[in-house]
């Protein structure tokens, strides 16, 4: 765990600084700043577009009575991608843009579900419950989930 945090908070920023300096040396200071601002604006608009699309899919899943677990995972990934895109840097921008691509995001979501194993329990509505009852949502092991 410590090595991952060390990688996340030391290596990635150093690599980002190095890449920004190299890009700045090639294309100049102002174009590099412009590139950072452009990717931030583009990333924010992509995150908004993809987020609204995923939100509509979540609402559709809920209306049809199915739990939107996959869509919720993708929604969280869009939020992470949007935050990463606003952060200045080339590596983070590449990762953030990749999270905005639905096929890539679905692949990452599938691998996340596999790595967590059975920790994602399926939530399904209880057919006999009324909306607002404590028993209106149960997971696959029939444990009550307070919603």
N, C-alpha and C positions, 0 to 999 in steps of 0.2 A: 504494500500500500504506500509506504513512504517513497519507494522508488518511482511509483507512478506520479505522485504529487511533485516530486523533484523534477521529473521529466516535464510535467505540465507547467510548472511555474518558473522553471529556469531554462530548460533547453528550448522550448517553443518560443518564448520571447527573444532569446538570443538569436535563434534562426530567423525569426521575423525581422529583427533589426538588421541582421546581415543581408537578407534579401532586399529589404527596403533601401539600404545603402547601395547595394549593387544596382538596383533598378534606377535609383537616383543618379548614380554615376553614368549610367547609359543614356537615360532620357532627360535628365535634368531635375532640378529641385521642384519647380512649379508643376511640370507634368506629373511628377510622382505624387505630389499633394493632390492634384486634380484626380488622379487615378484612385487615391484613397477615398476622396469625397464621393466620386462617382460610384465606386463599388458599395459604399455605405448607403447611398440613396437607392441604388438599384436593389441592393439586398433588402432594405426595408420595404420597398414596394413589392418585391417577390414574396417576402415573408407574409405581407398583408394579403396578397392575392391567394397564395397557397393556404394560408390560415383560414381565410373565408371559405375557400373551396372545401377544406377538410371539415370546417364547422357545419357546412351544409350537409355533408355526408354523414356526420354524427347525428344531426337532427333527423335525417332520413332513416338512419338505422333505428333511432329511438322510436320514431313514429311507426315503424313496421314491427316493433316489439323485439328487436334483436339487440344484444349488448354491443356497443361500439368499441370494444377493447382495442382492436387493431387501429382504428381511426384515432383513438385517444393517444396511443403510443406515437403515431405519426404526427399528431398535433403537437405533442411535446417535442418531437424532433424538429418540427418547423420553428418552434419557439427558440430552441437551442441554436438552430441555423441562423435565425434572424439576429440573435444576440451576437453570435460569432461574426456575422457579416458586418455588423456595425463596428466591431473591434478592428482597428487598423492593422493590416498585415496581409501578406500574400498567401501564406499557408492557411490561415484561418479563413480567408475569403474563399479559397478553393474548397475547403471543407464545408463552409456555409452554403456555397452554391450547389455543392453535391447534395446536401440535405434538402435543397429545394426541388430536386429532380425526383418525381414520384417513384420511378422504377428503382432508383438507388435507395431512396428512403424505405421502400417496401422490403428490399433486401436486407438493409440494416435492421429494420424492425423484426424481421424473421429471425435473424441471427441473435438479436437481443432476447427474443422469446425463448430460443433454444438454450442460450447461456443461463437464463434464469430458471429454466426447467419448469417445474410445476408451480412456481411461485405466482404465476398469473392465473388466478382462478376465474372461471367463467361466471359472470353474473347474469342471471336470467330472472325475468319477472315471475312471481308466484301467481299462477292462474287464478287462485281463489281469493287473493288479497285485494283490498281496495287501495287506491292511491293514497299514500300518506301513512299506511299501516307500517309498523316496524317490520312485519313479515312480508312486505310487498316485494322485496328483492332478496333472493337467496343465491348462494354460490353453489358450485357443483357438488360440494360435500354436504349441502343442506344446512350449513351454519348460517345464522341470521347475520346480515350485514346491516348495520345502522346507517341509513342514508339521510 
